[in-house]
Amino acid sequence: MNDKIRIDFAMAEGAVLRVLGLIERRGYRLCAIGMTEHEDGETASMELEIAARDAGRDLAVLDRQIRRLVGIRAVARFPMPMASAA
């Protein structure tokens, strides 16, 4: 099952790489990525669709780990709708 997360962060050197690297190292696959720079020119938001590589991964743990990174302003999780069987 895929999950969608939104991460607001300070646009500092290496910020995007830190976030994406953490997600991959914690056992999640990146399925889709979108990024928007805010009008202030100092912050941005990333919307990511991710999938756990195995059933033992807990999204709440990943959420806490992302929040601990330098420059993270906010993290929001959005459940993806279940695909219906045809």
Secondary structure, 3 states (H helix, E strand, C coil): CEEEEEEEEECCCCHHHHHHHHHHHCCEEEEEEEEEECCCCCEEEEEEEEEECCCCCCHHHHHHHHHCCCCEEEEEEEECCCCCCC
